[in-house]
Amino acid sequence: MAKKAYKIGIDLGTANTLVYMNGQGIIYNEPSVVAFDKVSGKCIAAGYEANSMLGKEHNKIKIVKPLAGGAIADLNATKANLEFVFEKMANININFKTTTVLICCPSEVTQIEREAMRNLAIKLGVSDVFVEQEIKAGAIGAGIDIFASRGSMLVDVGGGTTDIGVLALGDLVLTESVRVAGDHIDKELIKYVKMKYNMAIGEQTAEQIKKHLGTLRNDATEKEFAFAGRHIQTGLPSKMIIKQSEVRTIFFRAFDTISNHVRKILQQTPPELAADIFEDGIVINGGGALIDGVKEYFEETLGLKIVISTNPLTSIVEGTKLLLQNRGNYLVKPMD
């Protein structure tokens, strides 16, 4: 059977890597985590399997997150992650030499790092590769017509960064990336638990606390969550209970920082685009869009209409569909 040419969109996110393929939809959605054998240096696991090892590895295994804080933290891990993704597509009859691949990455990734990612894909056998910012694809996937002359604003609260962008006529007018997002909140929770409860916890436990108690509502019913870790004084496993009001304080600090940066971008926005944003509102995207009370929080702090993306976790990779159709020309919306 002759191999086929496809259009493939890859969302190389800090938290998760997702892949879209025309005619197939989203074919891959796993954590952006890679495990290496320290002796051989070979990749032994990636995705869900590697993520399950976080905080549990021994001295012969190294767990790496390829992207951190919106930038490439480890190029070898990025390569291994992409190789793992391409291996997962091996059962699909793909002719990589005639296939177009779009890699979406955080705004903080430099031009040199983008070129490095492009070269990685070429080495894996893909001849046509281009790289775009996640926020542009995310806006399309969230239902924004970025090709219109009308201005729009997207706030993507992801894992490593919060990307803020004002878009019009097919491209970004203003953009800023803030290293305050899901991972930042996890680290703040780890620090707080250590200080308040004398307990050492890992990233996965912090993530559980965040998911169970995370809220931006002042009037939220007080909930509690029992977590386990290592007591710093005794060195023994122990269990404690944390209250939602404690976690809420950490969330407010993080989102107050994000809100200040959104306000700064709005102050720099050209008047005509600002008028459009006032009428249409700001779209919230990414995992942060799922936080309890996030809509009401931004409406109160910014005094503007807030729209929560209908598919905040997959909008970036879904937005690659239009960018792949429109390869190389972002000023004119493609014909259907």
C-alpha positions in Angstrom: 0.0 0.0 0.0 1.4 3.4 -1.0 2.2 5.7 1.9 0.1 8.9 2.2 1.0 12.5 2.8 -0.6 14.1 5.8 -0.8 17.5 7.6 0.3 17.0 11.2 0.0 19.6 13.9 2.0 19.2 17.2 1.3 21.1 20.4 4.6 20.9 22.2 3.3 22.1 25.5 5.1 22.3 28.9 2.5 20.0 30.5 1.3 17.9 27.6 2.1 17.0 24.0 -0.8 16.7 21.6 -0.9 15.7 17.9 -3.5 16.5 15.3 -3.6 14.7 11.9 -5.9 15.6 9.1 -8.6 12.9 8.6 -7.7 11.4 12.0 -8.3 14.2 14.5 -6.3 14.2 17.7 -4.2 11.0 17.7 -1.9 11.7 20.7 -2.3 13.4 24.0 0.2 12.5 26.7 2.4 14.3 29.3 5.5 16.0 28.1 7.9 13.9 30.2 10.8 11.7 29.2 12.7 9.1 31.2 16.4 8.3 30.5 18.7 5.5 31.6 21.6 7.3 33.2 24.1 4.6 32.3 23.3 4.3 28.5 21.8 7.7 28.1 18.9 6.1 26.1 15.3 7.1 26.4 13.4 4.3 28.2 10.0 5.9 28.5 7.9 8.9 27.6 4.4 10.3 28.0 2.2 8.6 30.6 4.7 5.9 31.5 7.5 8.5 32.2 5.1 10.8 34.1 4.1 7.9 36.5 7.8 7.7 37.5 8.0 11.4 38.6 9.4 11.6 42.2 9.8 7.8 42.3 13.0 7.3 40.3 16.2 5.8 41.5 19.8 6.9 40.8 19.9 5.0 37.5 16.9 6.8 36.0 16.6 10.4 35.1 13.2 12.0 34.5 13.1 15.1 32.4 10.5 17.6 31.3 11.6 18.9 27.9 10.1 22.3 28.4 10.1 24.4 31.5 9.0 28.0 32.1 8.0 28.3 28.4 11.4 27.5 27.1 13.3 24.4 26.0 14.9 23.0 29.2 16.6 20.0 27.6 17.1 19.7 23.8 17.9 16.0 24.0 14.7 15.3 25.9 12.7 17.4 23.3 14.2 15.2 20.6 13.4 12.0 22.5 9.8 13.2 23.1 9.4 14.0 19.3 10.9 10.6 18.4 8.4 8.9 20.8 5.5 10.8 19.2 6.7 9.8 15.7 7.1 6.1 16.8 3.5 6.2 18.0 2.4 7.2 14.5 4.3 4.3 13.0 1.1 2.2 12.6 -0.3 4.9 10.3 0.8 4.7 6.7 2.6 8.1 6.5 5.0 9.3 3.8 7.0 11.8 5.9 8.9 13.1 2.9 5.6 14.6 1.5 4.0 15.4 4.9 3.8 18.9 6.4 4.4 19.2 10.1 3.5 22.3 12.2 5.1 22.4 15.7 3.5 24.9 18.1 5.6 26.0 21.0 5.4 28.6 23.9 6.1 32.3 23.1 9.3 32.2 25.2 11.0 29.7 22.9 13.8 31.6 21.0 14.3 31.6 17.3 17.4 29.5 17.7 15.4 26.9 19.7 12.6 27.0 17.1 15.2 26.2 14.4 16.6 23.4 16.5 13.1 21.9 16.8 12.6 22.3 13.1 15.9 20.5 12.4 14.9 17.7 14.8 11.8 17.0 12.8 13.8 17.1 9.5 16.3 14.5 11.0 13.3 12.3 11.8 12.4 12.3 8.1 10.0 15.2 7.7 10.9 17.5 4.8 8.3 20.3 5.3 8.4 21.7 8.9 7.4 25.0 10.3 7.0 26.4 13.8 4.4 28.7 15.2 3.5 30.3 18.6 1.0 28.4 20.6 -1.1 31.4 21.3 -2.0 31.9 17.6 -3.1 28.3 17.2 -4.9 28.4 20.5 -6.9 31.5 19.5 -8.1 29.7 16.3 -8.9 26.5 18.2 -10.9 28.6 20.8 -13.1 29.9 18.0 -11.5 33.3 17.4 -11.4 34.5 13.8 -7.8 35.9 13.9 -7.9 36.7 10.2 -10.6 39.3 10.7 -9.8 43.0 11.0 -11.5 42.9 14.4 -9.2 42.8 17.4 -9.3 39.9 19.9 -7.5 39.0 23.0 -6.5 35.6 24.4 -5.1 34.7 27.8 -3.7 31.1 27.7 -2.9 29.9 31.3 -0.9 26.8 30.6 1.6 24.7 32.5 4.8 26.6 32.2 3.7 30.0 31.2 0.7 32.3 30.8 0.7 33.6 27.2 -1.2 36.9 26.6 -1.9 38.0 23.0 -3.8 40.6 21.1 -4.6 39.4 17.5 -5.9 41.0 14.3 -5.5 40.4 10.6 -4.0 36.9 11.0 -1.2 37.7 13.4 -0.2 38.9 16.8 -0.3 42.6 17.4 1.0 42.4 21.0 2.1 39.4 23.1 3.7 38.7 26.4 4.6 35.5 28.2 4.5 35.3 32.0 6.2 32.5 33.9 3.3 32.2 36.3 1.0 29.3 35.5 0.2 25.7 36.6 3.8 24.7 37.4 4.4 27.9 39.4 1.3 27.2 41.5 2.6 23.6 42.2 6.0 25.0 43.4 4.3 27.5 45.6 2.2 24.7 47.1 5.3 22.6 47.8 7.0 25.6 49.5 3.9 26.4 51.6 3.4 22.8 52.8 7.0 22.6 53.7 6.8 25.9 55.7 3.4 25.4 57.3 3.2 21.6 57.8 6.9 20.7 57.9 6.2 18.2 55.2 8.1 17.5 51.9 5.8 16.6 49.0 6.4 16.1 45.3 5.0 17.6 42.1 2.3 14.9 41.8 1.0 15.5 45.3 1.0 19.3 44.7 -0.9 18.7 41.5 -3.5 16.7 43.4 -3.9 19.4 46.0 -4.3 22.0 43.2 -7.0 20.0 41.4 -9.0 19.2 44.5 -8.9 22.6 46.2 -8.0 25.1 43.6 -10.5 28.0 43.4 -10.7 31.8 42.9 -14.0 32.2 44.7 -14.0 34.0 48.0 -17.3 32.5 48.9 -16.3 28.9 48.1 -17.5 26.3 50.6 -14.5 25.4 52.8 -13.1 22.0 51.7 -10.2 19.9 53.0 -7.8 17.5 51.3 -5.7 14.8 53.0 -2.2 14.4 51.5 0.8 12.3 52.4 4.5 13.0 52.2 7.7 12.9 54.3 7.8 14.7 57.6 10.9 16.8 57.6 11.7 16.5 61.4 11.1 12.7 61.8 12.0 11.7 58.2 9.0 9.3 58.3 6.0 9.1 56.0 3.2 11.2 57.3 -0.3 12.5 56.5 -1.7 16.0 56.9 -4.9 17.9 56.0 -4.8 21.2 54.1 -7.8 23.6 53.8 -9.1 25.2 50.7 -8.7 28.7 52.1 -4.9 28.2 52.3 -4.7 27.0 48.7 -7.0 29.9 47.6 -4.5 32.4 48.9 -1.7 30.9 46.7 -4.1 31.0 43.7 -5.0 34.6 44.2 -1.3 35.7 44.4 -0.6 33.9 41.1 -3.6 35.2 39.3 -3.1 38.8 40.6 0.3 38.7 38.8 -1.3 37.4 35.6 -4.1 40.0 35.9 -1.5 42.8 36.2 0.3 41.7 33.0 -3.1 41.4 31.1 -3.8 45.0 32.2 -0.4 46.1 31.0 -1.0 44.6 27.5 -4.5 46.3 27.4 -2.9 49.6 28.2 -0.6 49.2 25.1 -3.3 48.0 22.8 -4.2 50.4 19.9 -7.6 52.2 20.6 -9.6 50.6 17.8 -8.5 47.1 18.9 -9.2 48.0 22.5 -12.8 48.9 21.5 -13.3 45.5 19.9 -11.9 43.7 23.0 -14.3 45.8 25.2 -17.3 44.6 23.1 -16.2 41.0 22.5 -14.4 40.3 25.8 -11.2 38.3 26.6 -11.0 34.6 25.9 -9.4 32.4 28.6 -7.7 29.3 27.4 -5.4 26.5 28.7 -5.7 24.4 31.9 -6.2 27.6 33.9 -9.5 28.1 32.2 -10.9 25.2 34.2 -10.1 26.7 37.6 -13.2 27.3 39.7 -14.2 31.0 39.6 -11.7 32.1 37.0 -14.3 33.8 34.9 -15.7 35.8 37.8 -12.2 36.6 39.0 -11.1 38.2 35.7 -14.4 40.0 35.2 -14.1 41.6 38.7 -10.4 42.5 38.4 -10.4 43.8 34.8 -14.0 45.0 34.5 -14.4 43.3 31.1 -16.5 40.5 29.6 -14.7 37.1 30.0 -15.3 34.1 27.7 -14.0 30.6 28.7 -12.8 28.5 25.8 -15.1 25.6 25.1 -12.0 23.3 24.6 -9.2 24.9 26.7 -7.0 21.8 26.8 -7.0 20.9 23.1 -7.6 24.2 21.4 -4.0 24.7 20.4 -3.6 21.5 18.6 -7.1 21.9 17.0 -6.1 25.3 15.8 -3.2 23.8 13.9 -5.7 22.6 11.3 -6.3 26.0 9.9 -2.6 27.0 10.1 -1.7 23.9 8.2 -4.3 24.8 5.5 -2.9 28.3 5.3 0.8 27.3 5.1 3.0 30.3 4.6 0.3 33.0 4.3 -1.4 34.4 7.4 -2.8 37.6 6.0 -5.6 36.0 4.0 -8.0 33.4 5.4 -7.9 30.2 3.3 -10.8 29.2 1.1 -12.8 26.2 2.5 
